[in-house]
Amino acid sequence: MGIIWSIIIGFLIGVLAKFLHPGKENFGFIATTVLGILGSVGAAFVGQQLGWYAPDESAGFFASVIMAVVLLFAYTKIKSK
């Protein structure tokens, strides 16, 4: 059941990141879900490196959304070049 929740929460994070990021990205369901999951994993990694999260602790929802927006911003910058 954990993987199902990861996909659902990842999709919600990806949708929220796409809503907060200006511009139009033609991402489908899978790409949006991957964006959200990568945002969550990236936020957990950065938070663990900074000492905000324990090694077995996942990132919070808002930190995951912020990281997903950062990843989306980086993607659009790389794609535009």
PDB file with one MODEL, atoms N, CA, C and O in Angstrom:
MODEL        1
ATOM      1  N   MET A   1       0.818  -1.194   0.000  1.00  0.00           N
ATOM      2  CA  MET A   1       0.000   0.000   0.000  1.00  0.00           C
ATOM      3  C   MET A   1       0.866   1.265   0.000  1.00  0.00           C
ATOM      4  O   MET A   1       0.413   2.325  -0.431  1.00  0.00           O
ATOM      5  N   GLY A   2       2.106   1.157   0.480  1.00  0.00           N
ATOM      6  CA  GLY A   2       2.980   2.321   0.551  1.00  0.00           C
ATOM      7  C   GLY A   2       3.324   2.901  -0.803  1.00  0.00           C
ATOM      8  O   GLY A   2       3.424   4.118  -0.953  1.00  0.00           O
ATOM      9  N   ILE A   3       3.507   2.035  -1.795  1.00  0.00           N
ATOM     10  CA  ILE A   3       3.859   2.522  -3.135  1.00  0.00           C
ATOM     11  C   ILE A   3       2.686   3.261  -3.763  1.00  0.00           C
ATOM     12  O   ILE A   3       2.879   4.233  -4.493  1.00  0.00           O
ATOM     13  N   ILE A   4       1.477   2.803  -3.482  1.00  0.00           N
ATOM     14  CA  ILE A   4       0.281   3.474  -4.015  1.00  0.00           C
ATOM     15  C   ILE A   4       0.178   4.887  -3.441  1.00  0.00           C
ATOM     16  O   ILE A   4      -0.107   5.837  -4.169  1.00  0.00           O
ATOM     17  N   TRP A   5       0.410   5.021  -2.140  1.00  0.00           N
ATOM     18  CA  TRP A   5       0.357   6.354  -1.521  1.00  0.00           C
ATOM     19  C   TRP A   5       1.473   7.241  -2.054  1.00  0.00           C
ATOM     20  O   TRP A   5       1.269   8.441  -2.237  1.00  0.00           O
ATOM     21  N   SER A   6       2.649   6.673  -2.305  1.00  0.00           N
ATOM     22  CA  SER A   6       3.752   7.457  -2.867  1.00  0.00           C
ATOM     23  C   SER A   6       3.388   8.000  -4.243  1.00  0.00           C
ATOM     24  O   SER A   6       3.715   9.141  -4.570  1.00  0.00           O
ATOM     25  N   ILE A   7       2.715   7.189  -5.045  1.00  0.00           N
ATOM     26  CA  ILE A   7       2.304   7.636  -6.376  1.00  0.00           C
ATOM     27  C   ILE A   7       1.236   8.718  -6.275  1.00  0.00           C
ATOM     28  O   ILE A   7       1.293   9.717  -6.992  1.00  0.00           O
ATOM     29  N   ILE A   8       0.265   8.522  -5.392  1.00  0.00           N
ATOM     30  CA  ILE A   8      -0.810   9.515  -5.244  1.00  0.00           C
ATOM     31  C   ILE A   8      -0.264  10.842  -4.728  1.00  0.00           C
ATOM     32  O   ILE A   8      -0.572  11.897  -5.282  1.00  0.00           O
ATOM     33  N   ILE A   9       0.538  10.796  -3.677  1.00  0.00           N
ATOM     34  CA  ILE A   9       1.118  12.023  -3.120  1.00  0.00           C
ATOM     35  C   ILE A   9       2.086  12.654  -4.115  1.00  0.00           C
ATOM     36  O   ILE A   9       2.129  13.878  -4.237  1.00  0.00           O
ATOM     37  N   GLY A  10       2.862  11.841  -4.828  1.00  0.00           N
ATOM     38  CA  GLY A  10       3.761  12.364  -5.857  1.00  0.00           C
ATOM     39  C   GLY A  10       2.997  13.094  -6.940  1.00  0.00           C
ATOM     40  O   GLY A  10       3.423  14.155  -7.398  1.00  0.00           O
ATOM     41  N   PHE A  11       1.861  12.531  -7.358  1.00  0.00           N
ATOM     42  CA  PHE A  11       1.036  13.193  -8.369  1.00  0.00           C
ATOM     43  C   PHE A  11       0.504  14.523  -7.846  1.00  0.00           C
ATOM     44  O   PHE A  11       0.524  15.520  -8.567  1.00  0.00           O
ATOM     45  N   LEU A  12       0.029  14.552  -6.597  1.00  0.00           N
ATOM     46  CA  LEU A  12      -0.484  15.803  -6.026  1.00  0.00           C
ATOM     47  C   LEU A  12       0.613  16.859  -5.925  1.00  0.00           C
ATOM     48  O   LEU A  12       0.377  18.032  -6.212  1.00  0.00           O
ATOM     49  N   ILE A  13       1.793  16.448  -5.524  1.00  0.00           N
ATOM     50  CA  ILE A  13       2.919  17.376  -5.438  1.00  0.00           C
ATOM     51  C   ILE A  13       3.278  17.900  -6.826  1.00  0.00           C
ATOM     52  O   ILE A  13       3.528  19.094  -6.991  1.00  0.00           O
ATOM     53  N   GLY A  14       3.303  17.019  -7.825  1.00  0.00           N
ATOM     54  CA  GLY A  14       3.609  17.433  -9.191  1.00  0.00           C
ATOM     55  C   GLY A  14       2.578  18.398  -9.749  1.00  0.00           C
ATOM     56  O   GLY A  14       2.937  19.376 -10.405  1.00  0.00           O
ATOM     57  N   VAL A  15       1.300  18.137  -9.496  1.00  0.00           N
ATOM     58  CA  VAL A  15       0.236  19.032  -9.969  1.00  0.00           C
ATOM     59  C   VAL A  15       0.363  20.394  -9.304  1.00  0.00           C
ATOM     60  O   VAL A  15       0.239  21.423  -9.968  1.00  0.00           O
ATOM     61  N   LEU A  16       0.608  20.409  -8.011  1.00  0.00           N
ATOM     62  CA  LEU A  16       0.753  21.682  -7.298  1.00  0.00           C
ATOM     63  C   LEU A  16       1.984  22.446  -7.784  1.00  0.00           C
ATOM     64  O   LEU A  16       1.937  23.669  -7.911  1.00  0.00           O
ATOM     65  N   ALA A  17       3.076  21.747  -8.055  1.00  0.00           N
ATOM     66  CA  ALA A  17       4.287  22.400  -8.567  1.00  0.00           C
ATOM     67  C   ALA A  17       4.030  23.004  -9.946  1.00  0.00           C
ATOM     68  O   ALA A  17       4.466  24.119 -10.233  1.00  0.00           O
ATOM     69  N   LYS A  18       3.316  22.261 -10.799  1.00  0.00           N
ATOM     70  CA  LYS A  18       2.993  22.796 -12.126  1.00  0.00           C
ATOM     71  C   LYS A  18       2.067  23.998 -12.020  1.00  0.00           C
ATOM     72  O   LYS A  18       2.158  24.920 -12.831  1.00  0.00           O
ATOM     73  N   PHE A  19       1.179  24.003 -11.033  1.00  0.00           N
ATOM     74  CA  PHE A  19       0.280  25.133 -10.827  1.00  0.00           C
ATOM     75  C   PHE A  19       1.045  26.371 -10.356  1.00  0.00           C
ATOM     76  O   PHE A  19       0.735  27.489 -10.767  1.00  0.00           O
ATOM     77  N   LEU A  20       2.045  26.167  -9.493  1.00  0.00           N
ATOM     78  CA  LEU A  20       2.801  27.291  -8.937  1.00  0.00           C
ATOM     79  C   LEU A  20       3.855  27.826  -9.903  1.00  0.00           C
ATOM     80  O   LEU A  20       4.232  28.995  -9.818  1.00  0.00           O
ATOM     81  N   HIS A  21       4.330  26.995 -10.810  1.00  0.00           N
ATOM     82  CA  HIS A  21       5.367  27.413 -11.749  1.00  0.00           C
ATOM     83  C   HIS A  21       4.727  28.099 -12.952  1.00  0.00           C
ATOM     84  O   HIS A  21       3.827  27.536 -13.576  1.00  0.00           O
ATOM     85  N   PRO A  22       5.178  29.306 -13.284  1.00  0.00           N
ATOM     86  CA  PRO A  22       4.598  29.974 -14.451  1.00  0.00           C
ATOM     87  C   PRO A  22       5.040  29.296 -15.746  1.00  0.00           C
ATOM     88  O   PRO A  22       6.141  28.754 -15.837  1.00  0.00           O
ATOM     89  N   GLY A  23       4.185  29.337 -16.709  1.00  0.00           N
ATOM     90  CA  GLY A  23       4.503  28.724 -17.990  1.00  0.00           C
ATOM     91  C   GLY A  23       3.675  27.476 -18.215  1.00  0.00           C
ATOM     92  O   GLY A  23       2.942  27.022 -17.336  1.00  0.00           O
ATOM     93  N   LYS A  24       3.810  26.931 -19.420  1.00  0.00           N
ATOM     94  CA  LYS A  24       3.034  25.741 -19.766  1.00  0.00           C
ATOM     95  C   LYS A  24       3.989  24.594 -20.055  1.00  0.00           C
ATOM     96  O   LYS A  24       4.839  24.681 -20.942  1.00  0.00           O
ATOM     97  N   GLU A  25       3.839  23.533 -19.304  1.00  0.00           N
ATOM     98  CA  GLU A  25       4.597  22.315 -19.535  1.00  0.00           C
ATOM     99  C   GLU A  25       3.620  21.265 -20.020  1.00  0.00           C
ATOM    100  O   GLU A  25       2.535  21.109 -19.458  1.00  0.00           O
ATOM    101  N   ASN A  26       3.995  20.557 -21.042  1.00  0.00           N
ATOM    102  CA  ASN A  26       3.136  19.506 -21.577  1.00  0.00           C
ATOM    103  C   ASN A  26       3.501  18.176 -20.936  1.00  0.00           C
ATOM    104  O   ASN A  26       3.979  17.262 -21.608  1.00  0.00           O
ATOM    105  N   PHE A  27       3.272  18.075 -19.637  1.00  0.00           N
ATOM    106  CA  PHE A  27       3.540  16.843 -18.909  1.00  0.00           C
ATOM    107  C   PHE A  27       2.262  16.040 -18.806  1.00  0.00           C
ATOM    108  O   PHE A  27       1.190  16.597 -18.568  1.00  0.00           O
ATOM    109  N   GLY A  28       2.369  14.754 -18.982  1.00  0.00           N
ATOM    110  CA  GLY A  28       1.245  13.862 -18.781  1.00  0.00           C
ATOM    111  C   GLY A  28       1.197  13.394 -17.337  1.00  0.00           C
ATOM    112  O   GLY A  28       1.888  13.931 -16.471  1.00  0.00           O
ATOM    113  N   PHE A  29       0.376  12.393 -17.091  1.00  0.00           N
ATOM    114  CA  PHE A  29       0.203  11.859 -15.747  1.00  0.00           C
ATOM    115  C   PHE A  29       1.504  11.294 -15.196  1.00  0.00           C
ATOM    116  O   PHE A  29       1.864  11.568 -14.052  1.00  0.00           O
ATOM    117  N   ILE A  30       2.205  10.515 -15.993  1.00  0.00           N
ATOM    118  CA  ILE A  30       3.422   9.854 -15.514  1.00  0.00           C
ATOM    119  C   ILE A  30       4.521  10.875 -15.239  1.00  0.00           C
ATOM    120  O   ILE A  30       5.187  10.795 -14.207  1.00  0.00           O
ATOM    121  N   ALA A  31       4.723  11.823 -16.134  1.00  0.00           N
ATOM    122  CA  ALA A  31       5.767  12.835 -15.932  1.00  0.00           C
ATOM    123  C   ALA A  31       5.455  13.719 -14.729  1.00  0.00           C
ATOM    124  O   ALA A  31       6.365  14.101 -13.993  1.00  0.00           O
ATOM    125  N   THR A  32       4.191  14.047 -14.521  1.00  0.00           N
ATOM    126  CA  THR A  32       3.802  14.848 -13.365  1.00  0.00           C
ATOM    127  C   THR A  32       4.045  14.077 -12.073  1.00  0.00           C
ATOM    128  O   THR A  32       4.510  14.641 -11.083  1.00  0.00           O
ATOM    129  N   THR A  33       3.728  12.787 -12.090  1.00  0.00           N
ATOM    130  CA  THR A  33       3.951  11.952 -10.913  1.00  0.00           C
ATOM    131  C   THR A  33       5.437  11.808 -10.621  1.00  0.00           C
ATOM    132  O   THR A  33       5.854  11.887  -9.466  1.00  0.00           O
ATOM    133  N   VAL A  34       6.234  11.600 -11.655  1.00  0.00           N
ATOM    134  CA  VAL A  34       7.690  11.484 -11.470  1.00  0.00           C
ATOM    135  C   VAL A  34       8.258  12.797 -10.935  1.00  0.00           C
ATOM    136  O   VAL A  34       9.139  12.784 -10.076  1.00  0.00           O
ATOM    137  N   LEU A  35       7.764  13.924 -11.434  1.00  0.00           N
ATOM    138  CA  LEU A  35       8.202  15.221 -10.922  1.00  0.00           C
ATOM    139  C   LEU A  35       7.927  15.337  -9.428  1.00  0.00           C
ATOM    140  O   LEU A  35       8.794  15.778  -8.673  1.00  0.00           O
ATOM    141  N   GLY A  36       6.746  14.951  -8.998  1.00  0.00           N
ATOM    142  CA  GLY A  36       6.399  15.014  -7.580  1.00  0.00           C
ATOM    143  C   GLY A  36       7.227  14.076  -6.732  1.00  0.00           C
ATOM    144  O   GLY A  36       7.659  14.442  -5.639  1.00  0.00           O
ATOM    145  N   ILE A  37       7.451  12.868  -7.222  1.00  0.00           N
ATOM    146  CA  ILE A  37       8.259  11.902  -6.467  1.00  0.00           C
ATOM    147  C   ILE A  37       9.706  12.372  -6.374  1.00  0.00           C
ATOM    148  O   ILE A  37      10.325  12.270  -5.315  1.00  0.00           O
ATOM    149  N   LEU A  38      10.247  12.887  -7.479  1.00  0.00           N
ATOM    150  CA  LEU A  38      11.617  13.423  -7.442  1.00  0.00           C
ATOM    151  C   LEU A  38      11.722  14.637  -6.524  1.00  0.00           C
ATOM    152  O   LEU A  38      12.741  14.826  -5.860  1.00  0.00           O
ATOM    153  N   GLY A  39      10.682  15.455  -6.484  1.00  0.00           N
ATOM    154  CA  GLY A  39      10.664  16.585  -5.562  1.00  0.00           C
ATOM    155  C   GLY A  39      10.709  16.134  -4.117  1.00  0.00           C
ATOM    156  O   GLY A  39      11.403  16.729  -3.292  1.00  0.00           O
ATOM    157  N   SER A  40       9.973  15.088  -3.815  1.00  0.00           N
ATOM    158  CA  SER A  40       9.957  14.559  -2.457  1.00  0.00           C
ATOM    159  C   SER A  40      11.295  13.931  -2.079  1.00  0.00           C
ATOM    160  O   SER A  40      11.804  14.154  -0.980  1.00  0.00           O
ATOM    161  N   VAL A  41      11.858  13.151  -2.989  1.00  0.00           N
ATOM    162  CA  VAL A  41      13.154  12.512  -2.731  1.00  0.00           C
ATOM    163  C   VAL A  41      14.247  13.572  -2.611  1.00  0.00           C
ATOM    164  O   VAL A  41      15.104  13.490  -1.731  1.00  0.00           O
ATOM    165  N   GLY A  42      14.214  14.567  -3.499  1.00  0.00           N
ATOM    166  CA  GLY A  42      15.208  15.642  -3.435  1.00  0.00           C
ATOM    167  C   GLY A  42      15.105  16.462  -2.158  1.00  0.00           C
ATOM    168  O   GLY A  42      16.121  16.828  -1.567  1.00  0.00           O
ATOM    169  N   ALA A  43      13.889  16.749  -1.734  1.00  0.00           N
ATOM    170  CA  ALA A  43      13.703  17.516  -0.493  1.00  0.00           C
ATOM    171  C   ALA A  43      14.171  16.711   0.711  1.00  0.00           C
ATOM    172  O   ALA A  43      14.765  17.267   1.635  1.00  0.00           O
ATOM    173  N   ALA A  44      13.909  15.411   0.709  1.00  0.00           N
ATOM    174  CA  ALA A  44      14.379  14.566   1.810  1.00  0.00           C
ATOM    175  C   ALA A  44      15.904  14.523   1.849  1.00  0.00           C
ATOM    176  O   ALA A  44      16.501  14.586   2.923  1.00  0.00           O
ATOM    177  N   PHE A  45      16.534  14.415   0.679  1.00  0.00           N
ATOM    178  CA  PHE A  45      17.993  14.367   0.619  1.00  0.00           C
ATOM    179  C   PHE A  45      18.608  15.670   1.130  1.00  0.00           C
ATOM    180  O   PHE A  45      19.514  15.657   1.964  1.00  0.00           O
ATOM    181  N   VAL A  46      18.103  16.797   0.617  1.00  0.00           N
ATOM    182  CA  VAL A  46      18.640  18.092   1.046  1.00  0.00           C
ATOM    183  C   VAL A  46      18.385  18.307   2.537  1.00  0.00           C
ATOM    184  O   VAL A  46      19.259  18.786   3.260  1.00  0.00           O
ATOM    185  N   GLY A  47      17.188  17.952   2.990  1.00  0.00           N
ATOM    186  CA  GLY A  47      16.863  18.109   4.411  1.00  0.00           C
ATOM    187  C   GLY A  47      17.734  17.250   5.310  1.00  0.00           C
ATOM    188  O   GLY A  47      18.110  17.679   6.401  1.00  0.00           O
ATOM    189  N   GLN A  48      18.060  16.040   4.865  1.00  0.00           N
ATOM    190  CA  GLN A  48      18.943  15.179   5.646  1.00  0.00           C
ATOM    191  C   GLN A  48      20.364  15.725   5.678  1.00  0.00           C
ATOM    192  O   GLN A  48      21.041  15.638   6.702  1.00  0.00           O
ATOM    193  N   GLN A  49      20.816  16.285   4.562  1.00  0.00           N
ATOM    194  CA  GLN A  49      22.164  16.849   4.518  1.00  0.00           C
ATOM    195  C   GLN A  49      22.284  18.076   5.412  1.00  0.00           C
ATOM    196  O   GLN A  49      23.342  18.332   5.986  1.00  0.00           O
ATOM    197  N   LEU A  50      21.194  18.832   5.530  1.00  0.00           N
ATOM    198  CA  LEU A  50      21.201  20.029   6.372  1.00  0.00           C
ATOM    199  C   LEU A  50      20.838  19.734   7.827  1.00  0.00           C
ATOM    200  O   LEU A  50      20.872  20.628   8.673  1.00  0.00           O
ATOM    201  N   GLY A  51      20.492  18.485   8.113  1.00  0.00           N
ATOM    202  CA  GLY A  51      20.164  18.098   9.482  1.00  0.00           C
ATOM    203  C   GLY A  51      18.724  18.376   9.878  1.00  0.00           C
ATOM    204  O   GLY A  51      18.399  18.339  11.064  1.00  0.00           O
ATOM    205  N   TRP A  52      17.860  18.651   8.920  1.00  0.00           N
ATOM    206  CA  TRP A  52      16.451  18.927   9.225  1.00  0.00           C
ATOM    207  C   TRP A  52      15.666  17.650   9.441  1.00  0.00           C
ATOM    208  O   TRP A  52      14.717  17.630  10.225  1.00  0.00           O
ATOM    209  N   TYR A  53      16.050  16.580   8.752  1.00  0.00           N
ATOM    210  CA  TYR A  53      15.355  15.303   8.820  1.00  0.00           C
ATOM    211  C   TYR A  53      16.326  14.217   9.255  1.00  0.00           C
ATOM    212  O   TYR A  53      17.518  14.272   8.955  1.00  0.00           O
ATOM    213  N   ALA A  54      15.795  13.225   9.968  1.00  0.00           N
ATOM    214  CA  ALA A  54      16.589  12.059  10.339  1.00  0.00           C
ATOM    215  C   ALA A  54      16.803  11.192   9.091  1.00  0.00           C
ATOM    216  O   ALA A  54      16.066  11.334   8.114  1.00  0.00           O
ATOM    217  N   PRO A  55      17.798  10.300   9.110  1.00  0.00           N
ATOM    218  CA  PRO A  55      18.061   9.481   7.920  1.00  0.00           C
ATOM    219  C   PRO A  55      16.882   8.633   7.450  1.00  0.00           C
ATOM    220  O   PRO A  55      16.783   8.344   6.258  1.00  0.00           O
ATOM    221  N   ASP A  56      15.997   8.229   8.339  1.00  0.00           N
ATOM    222  CA  ASP A  56      14.863   7.403   7.924  1.00  0.00           C
ATOM    223  C   ASP A  56      13.562   8.198   7.814  1.00  0.00           C
ATOM    224  O   ASP A  56      12.484   7.613   7.706  1.00  0.00           O
ATOM    225  N   GLU A  57      13.658   9.504   7.842  1.00  0.00           N
ATOM    226  CA  GLU A  57      12.483  10.378   7.805  1.00  0.00           C
ATOM    227  C   GLU A  57      12.296  10.969   6.407  1.00  0.00           C
ATOM    228  O   GLU A  57      13.264  11.348   5.748  1.00  0.00           O
ATOM    229  N   SER A  58      11.051  11.041   5.970  1.00  0.00           N
ATOM    230  CA  SER A  58      10.779  11.626   4.658  1.00  0.00           C
ATOM    231  C   SER A  58      10.538  13.128   4.800  1.00  0.00           C
ATOM    232  O   SER A  58      10.312  13.636   5.899  1.00  0.00           O
ATOM    233  N   ALA A  59      10.590  13.813   3.684  1.00  0.00           N
ATOM    234  CA  ALA A  59      10.408  15.263   3.681  1.00  0.00           C
ATOM    235  C   ALA A  59       8.934  15.607   3.870  1.00  0.00           C
ATOM    236  O   ALA A  59       8.054  14.780   3.630  1.00  0.00           O
ATOM    237  N   GLY A  60       8.685  16.816   4.296  1.00  0.00           N
ATOM    238  CA  GLY A  60       7.322  17.288   4.439  1.00  0.00           C
ATOM    239  C   GLY A  60       6.710  17.640   3.096  1.00  0.00           C
ATOM    240  O   GLY A  60       7.406  17.737   2.086  1.00  0.00           O
ATOM    241  N   PHE A  61       5.403  17.830   3.098  1.00  0.00           N
ATOM    242  CA  PHE A  61       4.668  18.098   1.869  1.00  0.00           C
ATOM    243  C   PHE A  61       5.118  19.404   1.235  1.00  0.00           C
ATOM    244  O   PHE A  61       5.363  19.453   0.029  1.00  0.00           O
ATOM    245  N   PHE A  62       5.228  20.465   2.029  1.00  0.00           N
ATOM    246  CA  PHE A  62       5.592  21.773   1.485  1.00  0.00           C
ATOM    247  C   PHE A  62       7.032  21.796   0.981  1.00  0.00           C
ATOM    248  O   PHE A  62       7.321  22.416  -0.042  1.00  0.00           O
ATOM    249  N   ALA A  63       7.933  21.125   1.689  1.00  0.00           N
ATOM    250  CA  ALA A  63       9.318  21.043   1.218  1.00  0.00           C
ATOM    251  C   ALA A  63       9.389  20.280  -0.105  1.00  0.00           C
ATOM    252  O   ALA A  63      10.184  20.620  -0.980  1.00  0.00           O
ATOM    253  N   SER A  64       8.563  19.259  -0.246  1.00  0.00           N
ATOM    254  CA  SER A  64       8.527  18.490  -1.487  1.00  0.00           C
ATOM    255  C   SER A  64       8.004  19.321  -2.645  1.00  0.00           C
ATOM    256  O   SER A  64       8.511  19.224  -3.763  1.00  0.00           O
ATOM    257  N   VAL A  65       6.990  20.140  -2.383  1.00  0.00           N
ATOM    258  CA  VAL A  65       6.436  21.006  -3.433  1.00  0.00           C
ATOM    259  C   VAL A  65       7.474  22.035  -3.853  1.00  0.00           C
ATOM    260  O   VAL A  65       7.642  22.298  -5.044  1.00  0.00           O
ATOM    261  N   ILE A  66       8.167  22.618  -2.888  1.00  0.00           N
ATOM    262  CA  ILE A  66       9.192  23.618  -3.202  1.00  0.00           C
ATOM    263  C   ILE A  66      10.301  22.996  -4.047  1.00  0.00           C
ATOM    264  O   ILE A  66      10.755  23.597  -5.021  1.00  0.00           O
ATOM    265  N   MET A  67      10.734  21.797  -3.675  1.00  0.00           N
ATOM    266  CA  MET A  67      11.783  21.133  -4.447  1.00  0.00           C
ATOM    267  C   MET A  67      11.281  20.771  -5.847  1.00  0.00           C
ATOM    268  O   MET A  67      12.041  20.863  -6.811  1.00  0.00           O
ATOM    269  N   ALA A  68      10.029  20.365  -5.973  1.00  0.00           N
ATOM    270  CA  ALA A  68       9.475  20.048  -7.292  1.00  0.00           C
ATOM    271  C   ALA A  68       9.411  21.296  -8.170  1.00  0.00           C
ATOM    272  O   ALA A  68       9.649  21.215  -9.376  1.00  0.00           O
ATOM    273  N   VAL A  69       9.093  22.447  -7.580  1.00  0.00           N
ATOM    274  CA  VAL A  69       9.080  23.703  -8.340  1.00  0.00           C
ATOM    275  C   VAL A  69      10.503  24.039  -8.787  1.00  0.00           C
ATOM    276  O   VAL A  69      10.708  24.481  -9.918  1.00  0.00           O
ATOM    277  N   VAL A  70      11.472  23.836  -7.920  1.00  0.00           N
ATOM    278  CA  VAL A  70      12.875  24.089  -8.277  1.00  0.00           C
ATOM    279  C   VAL A  70      13.305  23.168  -9.418  1.00  0.00           C
ATOM    280  O   VAL A  70      13.965  23.608 -10.359  1.00  0.00           O
ATOM    281  N   LEU A  71      12.933  21.895  -9.333  1.00  0.00           N
ATOM    282  CA  LEU A  71      13.271  20.959 -10.409  1.00  0.00           C
ATOM    283  C   LEU A  71      12.578  21.335 -11.717  1.00  0.00           C
ATOM    284  O   LEU A  71      13.175  21.222 -12.787  1.00  0.00           O
ATOM    285  N   LEU A  72      11.341  21.774 -11.640  1.00  0.00           N
ATOM    286  CA  LEU A  72      10.611  22.190 -12.835  1.00  0.00           C
ATOM    287  C   LEU A  72      11.238  23.439 -13.444  1.00  0.00           C
ATOM    288  O   LEU A  72      11.333  23.552 -14.666  1.00  0.00           O
ATOM    289  N   PHE A  73      11.665  24.375 -12.603  1.00  0.00           N
ATOM    290  CA  PHE A  73      12.353  25.573 -13.074  1.00  0.00           C
ATOM    291  C   PHE A  73      13.658  25.196 -13.781  1.00  0.00           C
ATOM    292  O   PHE A  73      13.965  25.717 -14.854  1.00  0.00           O
ATOM    293  N   ALA A  74      14.417  24.290 -13.174  1.00  0.00           N
ATOM    294  CA  ALA A  74      15.677  23.847 -13.790  1.00  0.00           C
ATOM    295  C   ALA A  74      15.418  23.121 -15.108  1.00  0.00           C
ATOM    296  O   ALA A  74      16.175  23.287 -16.064  1.00  0.00           O
ATOM    297  N   TYR A  75      14.372  22.331 -15.164  1.00  0.00           N
ATOM    298  CA  TYR A  75      14.025  21.619 -16.392  1.00  0.00           C
ATOM    299  C   TYR A  75      13.694  22.604 -17.515  1.00  0.00           C
ATOM    300  O   TYR A  75      14.159  22.437 -18.642  1.00  0.00           O
ATOM    301  N   THR A  76      12.897  23.625 -17.215  1.00  0.00           N
ATOM    302  CA  THR A  76      12.521  24.587 -18.258  1.00  0.00           C
ATOM    303  C   THR A  76      13.732  25.392 -18.707  1.00  0.00           C
ATOM    304  O   THR A  76      13.832  25.724 -19.888  1.00  0.00           O
ATOM    305  N   LYS A  77      14.650  25.715 -17.811  1.00  0.00           N
ATOM    306  CA  LYS A  77      15.861  26.440 -18.189  1.00  0.00           C
ATOM    307  C   LYS A  77      16.763  25.593 -19.079  1.00  0.00           C
ATOM    308  O   LYS A  77      17.318  26.093 -20.057  1.00  0.00           O
ATOM    309  N   ILE A  78      16.909  24.325 -18.747  1.00  0.00           N
ATOM    310  CA  ILE A  78      17.752  23.434 -19.550  1.00  0.00           C
ATOM    311  C   ILE A  78      17.092  23.176 -20.906  1.00  0.00           C
ATOM    312  O   ILE A  78      17.771  23.147 -21.932  1.00  0.00           O
ATOM    313  N   LYS A  79      15.793  22.992 -20.910  1.00  0.00           N
ATOM    314  CA  LYS A  79      15.082  22.700 -22.162  1.00  0.00           C
ATOM    315  C   LYS A  79      15.091  23.900 -23.113  1.00  0.00           C
ATOM    316  O   LYS A  79      15.101  23.719 -24.330  1.00  0.00           O
ATOM    317  N   SER A  80      15.088  25.121 -22.572  1.00  0.00           N
ATOM    318  CA  SER A  80      15.044  26.309 -23.423  1.00  0.00           C
ATOM    319  C   SER A  80      16.365  26.585 -24.136  1.00  0.00           C
ATOM    320  O   SER A  80      16.393  27.341 -25.108  1.00  0.00           O
ATOM    321  N   LYS A  81      17.452  25.991 -23.673  1.00  0.00           N
ATOM    322  CA  LYS A  81      18.769  26.223 -24.293  1.00  0.00           C
ATOM    323  C   LYS A  81      18.983  25.407 -25.506  1.00  0.00           C
ATOM    324  O   LYS A  81      20.040  25.496 -26.131  1.00  0.00           O
TER     325      LYS A  81
ENDMDL
END
